[in-house]
Amino acid sequence: MSLGKGYLATLKNQKVTFKVVNSFPDLKVQFVDSFADYKVKVSNSNSFSKETIKIQVVTSFPDVKLQKVTSFGDFEAYFGWLYILPTSAFYRLT
């Protein structure tokens, strides 16, 4: 299954779980500091999550650009398997 930027619009004001994978992602994600497609509030729990989406963190040619915020995000997300993220992406999430 391949999802696009528009699919995340259906998740506005909801909670989703992003499972970080190295291959066969549903969505390729790049974390940016500004000019993001969506702002995401990082959750510390996956309870009440609507669904799980497999993502691959990339530095170029993303399907969607996300910006981590502490409040007023477009949606809330729990990131599974944080330990396989590149170091720069991990520090932006924590």
N, C-alpha and C positions, 0 to 999 in steps of 0.2 A: 504494500500500500504506500503510495506516495502522496503526501499532503502538501498543500501550498500555503502561502501567506494568508489567503482568504479564509482558509479553514479556521485559523486562530481567531478570526473575528467572531465566529460562532461561540467561542469560549469566553467572551467578555464577561467580567464580573463572576467568574467561576473559578474552581480550583482544578488543576490538572497535574499529573505526575509525568515528569520527563525522565525517561530511562536513557542514560547516556550509553551509546554503543559505538563500536569502531567500524562496523560494516552493516549494510542493509538498513539504513535509517528510514524512518517515515518522513523526516524533516532535517535539513542541514541548517544549523543555527550558528550565527556569529554574534558575539557579545560586543557591544559598542558603548561608548560613553555618551554619545549624542546622535541625533538623527536616526533613532531606532524606528522600526515599523511598529513595535509594541513595547510597552513598559511592563515589566513583570516583577511582582513582589515575591521574593523567595520565602517559602514556607519551611519550617523545620519538621513537618509531619505530613504524611500522605493521607491522613484521615479526611474523609469527605471529598476525596478527589473524584471528579467526574469520569475521567478516563486516563489511560497511560499511553503516551506517545514516545516512540523511540527516536532519539535525536543524536546527531553527530555534530560535535563542535568543530567548526572550520574557521579558517582565517581569511578565506577568499571564496567567492562564488556561493554565497549562502542562499537558501530559500527564503530565509527571514532573518532580520536583525533585531535583537532583543537588548533592552537596557534594563539593568537591575536597579530597582528603586526600593526605598524603605516604606513608602506609603503611596496610595493613590495609583496603583498599577492597573493596567487594563485587565489583567487576570493574575491569579496567584498560582505559583508552581512549586512543587517539591521535586528536587533533582536527586534521582537515585544514582548510586555508584559514582559519587563525586571524586573518588580517588583516581579515576582514570582520565580526568580532565587535564588538559595542559595546565601548567602552573599558573600562567597569566590568567586563564579563564577561571581557575579555582579561586584566586584571590579576589576577583571581581564578584564572585558569588557569596563570599563569606563576609 
